[in-house]
Amino acid sequence: MNPAKPLLELRAVRKTYGSGEAAMHALRGVSLKINRGEFVAVMGPSGSGKSTCMNILGCMDQPTAGQYLFEDVEVGELTRDQRTLLRRYYLGFIFQGFNLLNRTSALENVELPLIYRGVAASERRAAAYRALKTVGLTGWERHMPNELSGGQQQRVAIARAIVTQPLLLLADEPTGNLDSQRSREVMDLLTGFNRDHGITIVMVTHEADMAAYAKRIVHFRDGLIETDQATENGAC
């Protein structure tokens, strides 16, 4: 791995849904570089292309044209199975809706990515306990999602995302369902992971006060990057 290379790069990426007069151009030639250890907030109005960009970065969608490189590897040249392995071993995901399994305990929810990796039961159980401790949920391991507050559920979701120690953490509106205090707690956690563990974070948000936690804000409009600026955190 060459540390001079960006962790990920989009080169003139276009994404079109449909064809002819019904075609919807979600991305119109987006170029973007994100280096290891950055914390980038992605903003923009509905329909601006930010969610489509996030889906491409997470290997859940592919560009219509252009290139997506991860660690200098052209993701578009990977097979479906290889893209699945990229997600499994290098990416972590946090969603606005938590996406927890309702009939599964907090501990078992956090273990899930390690099950997909084939990690032995004792090892993954220990890793899940550590991840829940990291997000302040020691003692809540056996609780079901419906026994947890919204903030606690999001902490479980964060623990699940970081239990694999991903290179890249993709967060889609991680505070969208939380009140102000819980939102700040979640952002403090994410900031700590970025600062203390070097996890690269790309976060989609509508909230300017949450975006301010990032080191850099990329603003989308009409399928293009309108602005790309460092914040006070990034300027330090």
Buried (B, 14 or more C-beta within 10 A) or exposed (E): EEEEBBBBBBBEBBBBEEEEEEEEBBBBBBBBBBBBBBBBBBBBEEBBBBBBBBBBBBBEBBBBEBBBBBBEEEBBEBEEEEBEBBBBBBBBBBBBEBEBEEEBBBBBBBBBBBEEEEBEEEEBBEBBBBBBEBBBBEEBBEBBBEEBEEBBBBBBBBBBBBBBEBBBBBBBBBBBBBEEEBBBBBBEBBBEBBEEEEBBBBBBBBBEEBBBBBBBBBBBBBBBBEEBEEBEBBEE
